[in-house]
Structure formats: structure tokens, C-alpha cells
């Protein structure tokens, strides 16, 4: 049973005051004929209500305060949770944006690399073609030089042979 300390310091049982209120309504009130209504002594009724209020345990008042604090804590927690969710969403959006930028940069990098590979392959093919052309020209020039050298050798050998035939002593 809930007990509280009254004005005089004695413990008062709330049930006692509720019983007194019930007694007032059932035993000491007058019924109005042909209705379910009763007439109650207003002063005595208010006195009993005051006594019940006084008798309400301190714990109930404390519980109400705790409930109010709990409501405030819950409200703050919800507010903090909403802030955390908002920050998380902002961070998610930022990361998604960064991810999208990274993805785009990667796509662009791949395109640039492919263009660079193609350009390098084209330049290498052109360089190979140029080198082949230069080597063929060089081969032709070397063949022409070789022909000239052979002709020069043949000419000199022919002149030497002709001199030796004319003057056999000059060859020895």
C-alpha cells in the first residue's frame, strides 16, 4: 500500500482517504429521488480531496519529474539521432558524389590512355615506315656505291693489267 507523510508527520494511507471518500458518497450522502445522483457535503468532499492530494507519495511526484526528464532526454536523443542521420546522409551524398567523380575520372583516364596508346601505336608505325624507307634508300645508295666501287676496282685492275702487258717490268 502506498503511504505518504501528512502535514502532521504521521504516515497516512491513501487507501484510508479513498475509503473515507467512498463512505461520504455511499453512506453519508443523500440520494435525489428518482435519479442516480446524490447530494454530498461539499466542504467535507473538498477536505477529503485535499487529504488525498497531501497523501500522494513523494515517489509519484518524483516519478512525474523522472517521466518529464525522460521525455526531455528522449526528445534530445531523437534530435541528436535526426542530426546524426542528417550528417550521415550529407556524408553519404558527399561520398557518392566523390565516388561519381572518381568513376568519371577513371573513365576519362581510360579514354586518355586508350588515345595515348593509339597515338603511340600510330607514331611507332609511322616511325617504322620512315625507318624502312630510309633503310631502303640507304640500301639503294649502298648498292650504287658498291657498283661504283666495283667499277672503280675493275677499271683500276683493267688499267694495271693493260700496263703490265705493255711493260712487263713495271708490274714486278
PyMOL CGO cylinders between C-alpha atoms (Angstrom):
from pymol import cmd
from pymol.cgo import CYLINDER

trace = [
    CYLINDER, 0.00, 0.00, 0.00, 1.21, 3.47, -0.81, 0.3, 1, 1, 1, 1, 1, 1,
    CYLINDER, 1.21, 3.47, -0.81, 1.83, 5.62, 2.21, 0.3, 1, 1, 1, 1, 1, 1,
    CYLINDER, 1.83, 5.62, 2.21, 2.74, 9.27, 2.45, 0.3, 1, 1, 1, 1, 1, 1,
    CYLINDER, 2.74, 9.27, 2.45, 3.65, 11.66, 5.19, 0.3, 1, 1, 1, 1, 1, 1,
    CYLINDER, 3.65, 11.66, 5.19, 0.87, 14.08, 6.03, 0.3, 1, 1, 1, 1, 1, 1,
    CYLINDER, 0.87, 14.08, 6.03, 1.16, 17.61, 7.45, 0.3, 1, 1, 1, 1, 1, 1,
    CYLINDER, 1.16, 17.61, 7.45, 1.49, 16.27, 10.97, 0.3, 1, 1, 1, 1, 1, 1,
    CYLINDER, 1.49, 16.27, 10.97, 4.32, 13.95, 10.01, 0.3, 1, 1, 1, 1, 1, 1,
    CYLINDER, 4.32, 13.95, 10.01, 2.29, 10.75, 10.58, 0.3, 1, 1, 1, 1, 1, 1,
    CYLINDER, 2.29, 10.75, 10.58, 2.08, 8.19, 7.80, 0.3, 1, 1, 1, 1, 1, 1,
    CYLINDER, 2.08, 8.19, 7.80, -1.29, 8.31, 6.14, 0.3, 1, 1, 1, 1, 1, 1,
    CYLINDER, -1.29, 8.31, 6.14, -2.63, 5.56, 3.97, 0.3, 1, 1, 1, 1, 1, 1,
    CYLINDER, -2.63, 5.56, 3.97, -4.02, 6.77, 0.64, 0.3, 1, 1, 1, 1, 1, 1,
    CYLINDER, -4.02, 6.77, 0.64, -6.47, 3.91, 0.74, 0.3, 1, 1, 1, 1, 1, 1,
    CYLINDER, -6.47, 3.91, 0.74, -7.78, 5.32, 4.03, 0.3, 1, 1, 1, 1, 1, 1,
    CYLINDER, -7.78, 5.32, 4.03, -8.69, 8.61, 2.35, 0.3, 1, 1, 1, 1, 1, 1,
    CYLINDER, -8.69, 8.61, 2.35, -10.21, 6.87, -0.65, 0.3, 1, 1, 1, 1, 1, 1,
    CYLINDER, -10.21, 6.87, -0.65, -12.28, 4.76, 1.76, 0.3, 1, 1, 1, 1, 1, 1,
    CYLINDER, -12.28, 4.76, 1.76, -13.43, 7.95, 3.55, 0.3, 1, 1, 1, 1, 1, 1,
    CYLINDER, -13.43, 7.95, 3.55, -14.41, 9.45, 0.17, 0.3, 1, 1, 1, 1, 1, 1,
    CYLINDER, -14.41, 9.45, 0.17, -16.34, 6.33, -0.72, 0.3, 1, 1, 1, 1, 1, 1,
    CYLINDER, -16.34, 6.33, -0.72, -18.05, 6.37, 2.69, 0.3, 1, 1, 1, 1, 1, 1,
    CYLINDER, -18.05, 6.37, 2.69, -19.01, 10.01, 2.14, 0.3, 1, 1, 1, 1, 1, 1,
    CYLINDER, -19.01, 10.01, 2.14, -20.57, 9.18, -1.22, 0.3, 1, 1, 1, 1, 1, 1,
    CYLINDER, -20.57, 9.18, -1.22, -22.32, 5.96, -0.22, 0.3, 1, 1, 1, 1, 1, 1,
    CYLINDER, -22.32, 5.96, -0.22, -23.18, 6.30, 3.45, 0.3, 1, 1, 1, 1, 1, 1,
    CYLINDER, -23.18, 6.30, 3.45, -23.34, 9.97, 4.35, 0.3, 1, 1, 1, 1, 1, 1,
    CYLINDER, -23.34, 9.97, 4.35, -24.85, 11.48, 1.24, 0.3, 1, 1, 1, 1, 1, 1,
    CYLINDER, -24.85, 11.48, 1.24, -28.50, 11.88, 0.39, 0.3, 1, 1, 1, 1, 1, 1,
    CYLINDER, -28.50, 11.88, 0.39, -29.94, 10.42, -2.77, 0.3, 1, 1, 1, 1, 1, 1,
    CYLINDER, -29.94, 10.42, -2.77, -32.07, 12.55, -5.04, 0.3, 1, 1, 1, 1, 1, 1,
    CYLINDER, -32.07, 12.55, -5.04, -35.29, 10.65, -5.55, 0.3, 1, 1, 1, 1, 1, 1,
    CYLINDER, -35.29, 10.65, -5.55, -35.86, 9.02, -8.95, 0.3, 1, 1, 1, 1, 1, 1,
    CYLINDER, -35.86, 9.02, -8.95, -32.21, 9.64, -10.06, 0.3, 1, 1, 1, 1, 1, 1,
    CYLINDER, -32.21, 9.64, -10.06, -28.85, 8.07, -9.52, 0.3, 1, 1, 1, 1, 1, 1,
    CYLINDER, -28.85, 8.07, -9.52, -27.50, 11.38, -8.22, 0.3, 1, 1, 1, 1, 1, 1,
    CYLINDER, -27.50, 11.38, -8.22, -26.54, 12.13, -4.64, 0.3, 1, 1, 1, 1, 1, 1,
    CYLINDER, -26.54, 12.13, -4.64, -26.03, 15.28, -2.59, 0.3, 1, 1, 1, 1, 1, 1,
    CYLINDER, -26.03, 15.28, -2.59, -22.66, 15.43, -0.83, 0.3, 1, 1, 1, 1, 1, 1,
    CYLINDER, -22.66, 15.43, -0.83, -21.34, 17.85, 1.77, 0.3, 1, 1, 1, 1, 1, 1,
    CYLINDER, -21.34, 17.85, 1.77, -19.05, 19.98, -0.42, 0.3, 1, 1, 1, 1, 1, 1,
    CYLINDER, -19.05, 19.98, -0.42, -16.74, 21.07, 2.41, 0.3, 1, 1, 1, 1, 1, 1,
    CYLINDER, -16.74, 21.07, 2.41, -16.20, 17.52, 3.58, 0.3, 1, 1, 1, 1, 1, 1,
    CYLINDER, -16.20, 17.52, 3.58, -15.69, 16.36, -0.03, 0.3, 1, 1, 1, 1, 1, 1,
    CYLINDER, -15.69, 16.36, -0.03, -13.06, 19.07, -0.66, 0.3, 1, 1, 1, 1, 1, 1,
    CYLINDER, -13.06, 19.07, -0.66, -11.37, 18.25, 2.66, 0.3, 1, 1, 1, 1, 1, 1,
    CYLINDER, -11.37, 18.25, 2.66, -11.04, 14.58, 1.63, 0.3, 1, 1, 1, 1, 1, 1,
    CYLINDER, -11.04, 14.58, 1.63, -9.69, 15.54, -1.82, 0.3, 1, 1, 1, 1, 1, 1,
    CYLINDER, -9.69, 15.54, -1.82, -7.11, 17.81, -0.16, 0.3, 1, 1, 1, 1, 1, 1,
    CYLINDER, -7.11, 17.81, -0.16, -6.07, 14.99, 2.15, 0.3, 1, 1, 1, 1, 1, 1,
    CYLINDER, -6.07, 14.99, 2.15, -5.65, 12.65, -0.82, 0.3, 1, 1, 1, 1, 1, 1,
    CYLINDER, -5.65, 12.65, -0.82, -3.50, 15.23, -2.57, 0.3, 1, 1, 1, 1, 1, 1,
    CYLINDER, -3.50, 15.23, -2.57, -1.39, 15.64, 0.53, 0.3, 1, 1, 1, 1, 1, 1,
    CYLINDER, -1.39, 15.64, 0.53, -1.10, 11.88, 0.81, 0.3, 1, 1, 1, 1, 1, 1,
    CYLINDER, -1.10, 11.88, 0.81, 0.19, 11.37, -2.71, 0.3, 1, 1, 1, 1, 1, 1,
    CYLINDER, 0.19, 11.37, -2.71, 3.60, 9.84, -2.16, 0.3, 1, 1, 1, 1, 1, 1,
    CYLINDER, 3.60, 9.84, -2.16, 6.67, 11.80, -2.90, 0.3, 1, 1, 1, 1, 1, 1,
    CYLINDER, 6.67, 11.80, -2.90, 7.64, 8.96, -5.22, 0.3, 1, 1, 1, 1, 1, 1,
    CYLINDER, 7.64, 8.96, -5.22, 4.71, 9.78, -7.52, 0.3, 1, 1, 1, 1, 1, 1,
    CYLINDER, 4.71, 9.78, -7.52, 5.85, 13.38, -7.74, 0.3, 1, 1, 1, 1, 1, 1,
    CYLINDER, 5.85, 13.38, -7.74, 9.40, 12.14, -8.28, 0.3, 1, 1, 1, 1, 1, 1,
    CYLINDER, 9.40, 12.14, -8.28, 8.14, 9.67, -10.88, 0.3, 1, 1, 1, 1, 1, 1,
    CYLINDER, 8.14, 9.67, -10.88, 6.40, 12.50, -12.71, 0.3, 1, 1, 1, 1, 1, 1,
    CYLINDER, 6.40, 12.50, -12.71, 9.63, 14.50, -12.63, 0.3, 1, 1, 1, 1, 1, 1,
    CYLINDER, 9.63, 14.50, -12.63, 11.55, 11.47, -13.90, 0.3, 1, 1, 1, 1, 1, 1,
    CYLINDER, 11.55, 11.47, -13.90, 8.99, 10.97, -16.66, 0.3, 1, 1, 1, 1, 1, 1,
    CYLINDER, 8.99, 10.97, -16.66, 9.37, 14.61, -17.67, 0.3, 1, 1, 1, 1, 1, 1,
    CYLINDER, 9.37, 14.61, -17.67, 13.15, 14.22, -17.67, 0.3, 1, 1, 1, 1, 1, 1,
    CYLINDER, 13.15, 14.22, -17.67, 12.78, 11.01, -19.63, 0.3, 1, 1, 1, 1, 1, 1,
    CYLINDER, 12.78, 11.01, -19.63, 10.61, 12.82, -22.17, 0.3, 1, 1, 1, 1, 1, 1,
    CYLINDER, 10.61, 12.82, -22.17, 13.23, 15.57, -22.42, 0.3, 1, 1, 1, 1, 1, 1,
    CYLINDER, 13.23, 15.57, -22.42, 16.04, 13.02, -22.78, 0.3, 1, 1, 1, 1, 1, 1,
    CYLINDER, 16.04, 13.02, -22.78, 14.09, 11.15, -25.43, 0.3, 1, 1, 1, 1, 1, 1,
    CYLINDER, 14.09, 11.15, -25.43, 13.39, 14.41, -27.25, 0.3, 1, 1, 1, 1, 1, 1,
    CYLINDER, 13.39, 14.41, -27.25, 17.10, 15.32, -27.13, 0.3, 1, 1, 1, 1, 1, 1,
    CYLINDER, 17.10, 15.32, -27.13, 18.05, 11.81, -28.22, 0.3, 1, 1, 1, 1, 1, 1,
    CYLINDER, 18.05, 11.81, -28.22, 15.63, 11.99, -31.13, 0.3, 1, 1, 1, 1, 1, 1,
    CYLINDER, 15.63, 11.99, -31.13, 17.00, 15.39, -32.08, 0.3, 1, 1, 1, 1, 1, 1,
    CYLINDER, 17.00, 15.39, -32.08, 20.57, 14.08, -31.88, 0.3, 1, 1, 1, 1, 1, 1,
    CYLINDER, 20.57, 14.08, -31.88, 19.57, 11.00, -33.86, 0.3, 1, 1, 1, 1, 1, 1,
    CYLINDER, 19.57, 11.00, -33.86, 17.99, 13.21, -36.51, 0.3, 1, 1, 1, 1, 1, 1,
    CYLINDER, 17.99, 13.21, -36.51, 21.17, 15.31, -36.61, 0.3, 1, 1, 1, 1, 1, 1,
    CYLINDER, 21.17, 15.31, -36.61, 23.31, 12.18, -36.89, 0.3, 1, 1, 1, 1, 1, 1,
    CYLINDER, 23.31, 12.18, -36.89, 21.09, 10.84, -39.67, 0.3, 1, 1, 1, 1, 1, 1,
    CYLINDER, 21.09, 10.84, -39.67, 21.26, 14.20, -41.46, 0.3, 1, 1, 1, 1, 1, 1,
    CYLINDER, 21.26, 14.20, -41.46, 25.06, 14.27, -41.13, 0.3, 1, 1, 1, 1, 1, 1,
    CYLINDER, 25.06, 14.27, -41.13, 25.28, 10.66, -42.30, 0.3, 1, 1, 1, 1, 1, 1,
    CYLINDER, 25.28, 10.66, -42.30, 23.10, 11.47, -45.30, 0.3, 1, 1, 1, 1, 1, 1,
    CYLINDER, 23.10, 11.47, -45.30, 25.25, 14.50, -46.10, 0.3, 1, 1, 1, 1, 1, 1,
    CYLINDER, 25.25, 14.50, -46.10, 28.39, 12.39, -45.81, 0.3, 1, 1, 1, 1, 1, 1,
    CYLINDER, 28.39, 12.39, -45.81, 26.79, 9.65, -47.92, 0.3, 1, 1, 1, 1, 1, 1,
    CYLINDER, 26.79, 9.65, -47.92, 25.84, 12.22, -50.55, 0.3, 1, 1, 1, 1, 1, 1,
    CYLINDER, 25.84, 12.22, -50.55, 29.35, 13.67, -50.47, 0.3, 1, 1, 1, 1, 1, 1,
    CYLINDER, 29.35, 13.67, -50.47, 30.90, 10.22, -50.74, 0.3, 1, 1, 1, 1, 1, 1,
    CYLINDER, 30.90, 10.22, -50.74, 28.52, 9.26, -53.53, 0.3, 1, 1, 1, 1, 1, 1,
    CYLINDER, 28.52, 9.26, -53.53, 29.45, 12.50, -55.28, 0.3, 1, 1, 1, 1, 1, 1,
    CYLINDER, 29.45, 12.50, -55.28, 33.14, 11.79, -54.74, 0.3, 1, 1, 1, 1, 1, 1,
    CYLINDER, 33.14, 11.79, -54.74, 32.63, 8.23, -55.95, 0.3, 1, 1, 1, 1, 1, 1,
    CYLINDER, 32.63, 8.23, -55.95, 30.88, 9.55, -59.04, 0.3, 1, 1, 1, 1, 1, 1,
    CYLINDER, 30.88, 9.55, -59.04, 33.73, 12.00, -59.63, 0.3, 1, 1, 1, 1, 1, 1,
    CYLINDER, 33.73, 12.00, -59.63, 36.25, 9.19, -59.18, 0.3, 1, 1, 1, 1, 1, 1,
    CYLINDER, 36.25, 9.19, -59.18, 34.28, 6.98, -61.55, 0.3, 1, 1, 1, 1, 1, 1,
    CYLINDER, 34.28, 6.98, -61.55, 34.13, 9.76, -64.15, 0.3, 1, 1, 1, 1, 1, 1,
    CYLINDER, 34.13, 9.76, -64.15, 37.83, 10.48, -63.68, 0.3, 1, 1, 1, 1, 1, 1,
    CYLINDER, 37.83, 10.48, -63.68, 38.59, 6.77, -64.12, 0.3, 1, 1, 1, 1, 1, 1,
    CYLINDER, 38.59, 6.77, -64.12, 36.52, 6.65, -67.32, 0.3, 1, 1, 1, 1, 1, 1,
    CYLINDER, 36.52, 6.65, -67.32, 38.26, 9.78, -68.60, 0.3, 1, 1, 1, 1, 1, 1,
    CYLINDER, 38.26, 9.78, -68.60, 41.66, 8.35, -67.64, 0.3, 1, 1, 1, 1, 1, 1,
    CYLINDER, 41.66, 8.35, -67.64, 40.89, 5.15, -69.55, 0.3, 1, 1, 1, 1, 1, 1,
    CYLINDER, 40.89, 5.15, -69.55, 39.84, 7.18, -72.60, 0.3, 1, 1, 1, 1, 1, 1,
    CYLINDER, 39.84, 7.18, -72.60, 43.04, 9.23, -72.43, 0.3, 1, 1, 1, 1, 1, 1,
    CYLINDER, 43.04, 9.23, -72.43, 45.15, 6.10, -72.01, 0.3, 1, 1, 1, 1, 1, 1,
    CYLINDER, 45.15, 6.10, -72.01, 43.47, 4.48, -74.99, 0.3, 1, 1, 1, 1, 1, 1,
    CYLINDER, 43.47, 4.48, -74.99, 44.02, 7.60, -77.11, 0.3, 1, 1, 1, 1, 1, 1,
    CYLINDER, 44.02, 7.60, -77.11, 47.65, 7.70, -75.96, 0.3, 1, 1, 1, 1, 1, 1,
    CYLINDER, 47.65, 7.70, -75.96, 48.10, 4.01, -76.83, 0.3, 1, 1, 1, 1, 1, 1,
    CYLINDER, 48.10, 4.01, -76.83, 46.56, 4.56, -80.25, 0.3, 1, 1, 1, 1, 1, 1,
    CYLINDER, 46.56, 4.56, -80.25, 48.70, 7.66, -80.83, 0.3, 1, 1, 1, 1, 1, 1,
    CYLINDER, 48.70, 7.66, -80.83, 51.82, 5.79, -79.68, 0.3, 1, 1, 1, 1, 1, 1,
    CYLINDER, 51.82, 5.79, -79.68, 50.98, 2.88, -81.98, 0.3, 1, 1, 1, 1, 1, 1,
    CYLINDER, 50.98, 2.88, -81.98, 50.40, 5.30, -84.88, 0.3, 1, 1, 1, 1, 1, 1,
    CYLINDER, 50.40, 5.30, -84.88, 53.67, 7.13, -84.20, 0.3, 1, 1, 1, 1, 1, 1,
    CYLINDER, 53.67, 7.13, -84.20, 55.54, 3.82, -83.88, 0.3, 1, 1, 1, 1, 1, 1,
    CYLINDER, 55.54, 3.82, -83.88, 54.04, 2.59, -87.17, 0.3, 1, 1, 1, 1, 1, 1,
    CYLINDER, 54.04, 2.59, -87.17, 54.97, 5.86, -88.89, 0.3, 1, 1, 1, 1, 1, 1,
    CYLINDER, 54.97, 5.86, -88.89, 58.48, 5.68, -87.41, 0.3, 1, 1, 1, 1, 1, 1,
    CYLINDER, 58.48, 5.68, -87.41, 58.86, 2.08, -88.60, 0.3, 1, 1, 1, 1, 1, 1,
    CYLINDER, 58.86, 2.08, -88.60, 57.64, 3.04, -92.08, 0.3, 1, 1, 1, 1, 1, 1,
    CYLINDER, 57.64, 3.04, -92.08, 60.04, 6.00, -92.18, 0.3, 1, 1, 1, 1, 1, 1,
    CYLINDER, 60.04, 6.00, -92.18, 62.94, 3.87, -90.95, 0.3, 1, 1, 1, 1, 1, 1,
    CYLINDER, 62.94, 3.87, -90.95, 62.14, 1.21, -93.57, 0.3, 1, 1, 1, 1, 1, 1,
    CYLINDER, 62.14, 1.21, -93.57, 62.03, 3.87, -96.28, 0.3, 1, 1, 1, 1, 1, 1,
    CYLINDER, 62.03, 3.87, -96.28, 65.36, 5.36, -95.12, 0.3, 1, 1, 1, 1, 1, 1,
    CYLINDER, 65.36, 5.36, -95.12, 66.96, 1.90, -94.96, 0.3, 1, 1, 1, 1, 1, 1,
    CYLINDER, 66.96, 1.90, -94.96, 65.74, 1.04, -98.46, 0.3, 1, 1, 1, 1, 1, 1,
    CYLINDER, 65.74, 1.04, -98.46, 67.11, 4.32, -99.80, 0.3, 1, 1, 1, 1, 1, 1,
    CYLINDER, 67.11, 4.32, -99.80, 70.37, 3.65, -97.97, 0.3, 1, 1, 1, 1, 1, 1,
    CYLINDER, 70.37, 3.65, -97.97, 70.42, 0.14, -99.45, 0.3, 1, 1, 1, 1, 1, 1,
    CYLINDER, 70.42, 0.14, -99.45, 69.94, 1.60, -102.93, 0.3, 1, 1, 1, 1, 1, 1,
    CYLINDER, 69.94, 1.60, -102.93, 72.68, 4.15, -102.31, 0.3, 1, 1, 1, 1, 1, 1,
    CYLINDER, 72.68, 4.15, -102.31, 74.97, 1.45, -100.92, 0.3, 1, 1, 1, 1, 1, 1,
    CYLINDER, 74.97, 1.45, -100.92, 74.23, -0.74, -103.93, 0.3, 1, 1, 1, 1, 1, 1,
    CYLINDER, 74.23, -0.74, -103.93, 75.03, 2.22, -106.17, 0.3, 1, 1, 1, 1, 1, 1,
    CYLINDER, 75.03, 2.22, -106.17, 78.24, 2.90, -104.18, 0.3, 1, 1, 1, 1, 1, 1,
    CYLINDER, 78.24, 2.90, -104.18, 79.12, -0.78, -104.34, 0.3, 1, 1, 1, 1, 1, 1,
    CYLINDER, 79.12, -0.78, -104.34, 78.58, -0.76, -108.09, 0.3, 1, 1, 1, 1, 1, 1,
    CYLINDER, 78.58, -0.76, -108.09, 80.71, 2.37, -108.37, 0.3, 1, 1, 1, 1, 1, 1,
    CYLINDER, 80.71, 2.37, -108.37, 83.40, 0.81, -106.17, 0.3, 1, 1, 1, 1, 1, 1,
    CYLINDER, 83.40, 0.81, -106.17, 83.36, -2.41, -108.23, 0.3, 1, 1, 1, 1, 1, 1,
    CYLINDER, 83.36, -2.41, -108.23, 83.52, -0.43, -111.43, 0.3, 1, 1, 1, 1, 1, 1,
    CYLINDER, 83.52, -0.43, -111.43, 86.42, 1.58, -109.99, 0.3, 1, 1, 1, 1, 1, 1,
    CYLINDER, 86.42, 1.58, -109.99, 88.20, -1.60, -108.91, 0.3, 1, 1, 1, 1, 1, 1,
    CYLINDER, 88.20, -1.60, -108.91, 87.56, -3.21, -112.26, 0.3, 1, 1, 1, 1, 1, 1,
    CYLINDER, 87.56, -3.21, -112.26, 88.78, -0.09, -114.04, 0.3, 1, 1, 1, 1, 1, 1,
    CYLINDER, 88.78, -0.09, -114.04, 91.94, 0.09, -111.97, 0.3, 1, 1, 1, 1, 1, 1,
    CYLINDER, 91.94, 0.09, -111.97, 92.59, -3.62, -112.35, 0.3, 1, 1, 1, 1, 1, 1,
    CYLINDER, 92.59, -3.62, -112.35, 91.98, -3.30, -116.07, 0.3, 1, 1, 1, 1, 1, 1,
    CYLINDER, 91.98, -3.30, -116.07, 94.43, -0.41, -116.31, 0.3, 1, 1, 1, 1, 1, 1,
    CYLINDER, 94.43, -0.41, -116.31, 97.00, -2.28, -114.29, 0.3, 1, 1, 1, 1, 1, 1,
    CYLINDER, 97.00, -2.28, -114.29, 96.67, -5.37, -116.42, 0.3, 1, 1, 1, 1, 1, 1,
    CYLINDER, 96.67, -5.37, -116.42, 96.99, -3.26, -119.53, 0.3, 1, 1, 1, 1, 1, 1,
    CYLINDER, 96.99, -3.26, -119.53, 100.15, -1.60, -118.19, 0.3, 1, 1, 1, 1, 1, 1,
    CYLINDER, 100.15, -1.60, -118.19, 101.66, -4.91, -117.27, 0.3, 1, 1, 1, 1, 1, 1,
    CYLINDER, 101.66, -4.91, -117.27, 101.02, -6.22, -120.68, 0.3, 1, 1, 1, 1, 1, 1,
    CYLINDER, 101.02, -6.22, -120.68, 102.71, -3.21, -122.18, 0.3, 1, 1, 1, 1, 1, 1,
    CYLINDER, 102.71, -3.21, -122.18, 105.55, -3.07, -119.77, 0.3, 1, 1, 1, 1, 1, 1,
    CYLINDER, 105.55, -3.07, -119.77, 106.13, -6.37, -118.04, 0.3, 1, 1, 1, 1, 1, 1,
    CYLINDER, 106.13, -6.37, -118.04, 108.86, -4.91, -115.83, 0.3, 1, 1, 1, 1, 1, 1,
    CYLINDER, 108.86, -4.91, -115.83, 106.58, -2.29, -114.22, 0.3, 1, 1, 1, 1, 1, 1,
    CYLINDER, 106.58, -2.29, -114.22, 104.30, -4.94, -112.64, 0.3, 1, 1, 1, 1, 1, 1,
    CYLINDER, 104.30, -4.94, -112.64, 107.06, -6.63, -110.63, 0.3, 1, 1, 1, 1, 1, 1,
]
cmd.load_cgo(trace, "trace")
